[in-house]
Amino acid sequence: MTADPLDILLTFARLGLVSFGGANLPEIERVLVEQKGWITPQLLANGFALGQVMPGPNMLAMTHYGFAAGGWLGAFAATLGFYGPTALLSAAAMTAWQRLSRWRWLPSLRSALLPFGAGVLLAGVLVLARGSIHSPAGALIAAASFALLWRTRVNAALIVVGAAVLGAVLGL
């Protein structure tokens, strides 16, 4: 079954507009997996992992999900829908931000958004963990990757490759 390209475009446009910092995985999972049935939880996790190793924004997984929902036309519709409206909104917000840069409340507003961003990212981590960690070995690889990224200056690409090789050797 191939989804309607217009439905894909509108769905991904809405997801793009509610995905702060590009990562609102709980909503993405709710819509694409549970509501629309276009992808599986495993495909969600795989697409996100693929987005992490590809150059550019990590949410390039949207193209992957669009392809799964509707082939090449779906990939194009998902990419345009997810990035188009938010790119225009971002340009408008930057213009407004520059005009309001002298307002006293602006630094407070920026600081107030940080805990919200952290909460959205934490919710995304939980969605990814639920869809991708299915064994103690997987949990250990996830924890070790987190620790290395958090506490060392090891290049993230090396950690990705190392985790992939270890996962392949362990048959995950």
Secondary structure, 3 states (H helix, E strand, C coil): CCCCHHHHHHHHHHHHHHCHHHCCHHHHHHHHHHHCCCCCHHHHHHHHHHHHHCCCCHHHHHHHHHHHHHHHHHHHHHHHHHHHHHHHHHHHHHHHHHHCCCCCCHHHHHHHHHHHHHHHHHHHHHHHHHHHCCCHHHHHHHHHHHHHHHHCCCCHHHHHHHHHHHHHHHCC
